[in-house]
Amino acid sequence: MAFKFRRRSSQLLILIISLLSVSCSSNPKDIFEDRTGLKIDQPIFGIKETDTYGIHEGEYSIVFRSTEGQIKTWLKGNPPWNNKKWNKGAIPHVMGGAFQLNFPESVGLAFPDKGTPFYMGDKGLVKLLNDTSNYYSYIEDCCPKDNKLRFHDGRILIIQPQTKMVYYAVWDY
C-alpha cells in the first residue's frame, strides 16, 4: 500500500516521530539538567521533588544539596536561560511570593504604610528569600512588561554557596 502525503502532512508526521523519540526522563537530576542547562558532575544529596501542577497552574520544584566544587563550577559559568550574569543577594519581593520550593508553607508580602515590603509566612522560606548570599538566575515566562502579571509564570534557580543548597522552581499561576 502506498501512502501519499502532502507537504504539511509529512511535516506533521516528522514532528510526531521526533516527539516520540525524545527522551522523557522522570529522574529529577535529568530534569534539572534539561531545564537549566547545568550539568551535575558531582554527587548530590537529599534530592526532593515536588509537583503541585494542576490543569494550567501550579509549581514544580527540585531541591538538593550539592558539593562546593559543583557550586563553584556553576557560578564560574553562565547562568541558565541566557542570562548574562548571576544575580546575587536577597530575592526581589516582586518575585519571591510566586513560588514555594518544597517548603511546608508559602510566603506573602506585607506592605507597611511606611517602609519597605517584607516577606511573611514560612520561616524557612522567608530566611532563604532574604539571604544576601544567594546567587540566582530567573526568567519570566509570561508578561514581564505587565505590572499586574509580573512573575505570573516563571523559573528560578537559587544557589547558596554557604549551605551548598540548590533550589529550582518553575511555576504558572
N, C-alpha and C positions, 0 to 999 in steps of 0.2 A: 504494500500500500504506500503510495507516495503522498507526502504532505506538501502543500503549497502554503507558504506564509507570505503575507505581505510584510513590508519592511517593519512596520510598527509591531506586528505580531512576533516577528523574530527577535526584535529588541526586547520585548517583554519576556520571551522565553529565556533569553540570555540572562536577563536580570533575575528571573526566578531561579535559574540554575546557580547563578553567582551567590544569591542569598542562601541557598541550601548548602553551599559548600563552605560558608563562613563558619568558623569555629565559635560556637556559643558556649562559653565556659560558665559554670556556676561557682567556680573557685574564687573567693574574694581577692586573693593575690592576683590572679589573672585579670579580674575585673578592674582592680586598682591600676594595674599596669596599662590596660587598654584605654581606660578613661582619662588617665592623667598623662600618659606617655612616659612616665618614670619607671625605670626598671628596678626591681627588687633583686639585688645581687647578694645580699647578706641575710642572715636569719631574721625572722620577725616573730614576735611573741604575743600571746593573748589576743589574737585577732577576733574582733567581734563585728558582726554584720547585722544591720537592722534594715528591714524593708517595710515601710508603712504605706507604700503606694496603693491607692485605691484607683478607681476609674478617674483618670486625668488629674490626680493630685496625690501628694504625699512626699515622702522623703526616703531616700536610700542612703545609708552611710556605712562606712568601714572605719574602724578604729583599731590601732595596734601599736605595739612598742617595737622600735627598730634598734639598730646599733648606731653608735656615734659615727662610725665610718660611713655607714649608708647615708645618714643625715648630712654629713659634710659633703659627700659626693653630690647629693641632690642640690644642696644650697649653693654649690660652686657652679652648677649648670643652670640652664634656662628653666624657668618655672613653666607649669602647664598652661595650655590654652593661648599660646602665642603672646603671653605677657613678656615684656622686655626685661623685667627685674622682679625679684621677690619683694613684697611689701613686708615691713617689719613694724611690730607694735600691736596694740590692742585692736580688736576687730571693730570697725566703724559701726555705730549704733544703727544706721540705716540698713545694715546687712545682718547683724548678729541675731536679730529676732526671727530670722527666717528659717533657721534650722535647729536641730536638737542634738545631733551627733551621739546617739546612743546613751545620752544622759536620761535619768528617770523622768525628769520634768523639763519643760521648755522654759524660756525666759520671755519676759515682756520688757517694755520700756516705760520708765517713769519720766514724765516731763514736768519738773517743778516750775513754778511761776518765775523764779529767778534761779539761774544756774544752768548747769549742763544736764542733759538727759542721762539717765543711768539705767543699767540692767537690773532687773529684779526677778526672782524665781529660783530655779535650781542653783544651789550654791556652787556646786562643782562647775557647772556651765558658765555661771557668772564669772568665776575665777579664771576659767580658760579664756573667755572673751575679753577680759580686762588685762590679761597678761601682756606686758610690754616686751617680753622676749619672744613672742610668736613671730614666725615667718609664715606668710600666707600668700596664696595666689587664688584669684577668683575670676569668674566670668558671669555676666548676666545673660541668660538665655532669652529673656523677654524684656522688652520695654525699658531699656536703660535711660531713655530720654523722657519718660512719662513719670513724673514725681509721685503720682498716686500708685503706680505699679512697680516702683523700683524694687529690685530683688524679689519679685514675684516668682520668677523661675531663675535658678542659677546653680552654680557649682562652686565649691570652695575646698581648698586643701590647706590645712593648718599643720605646721611642723613646729614642735617645741624641742629645741636642741638640749635644754637642761634636763628634761624628763625623758627625752627620746620618744615621745608620743607623737603619733601621726593620726590626723583626723581628716577624713574625706567625706563630703556630703554632696548630693545632688537633690534638688527639691523643685516642686511645682505646686503652687497654691493659688 
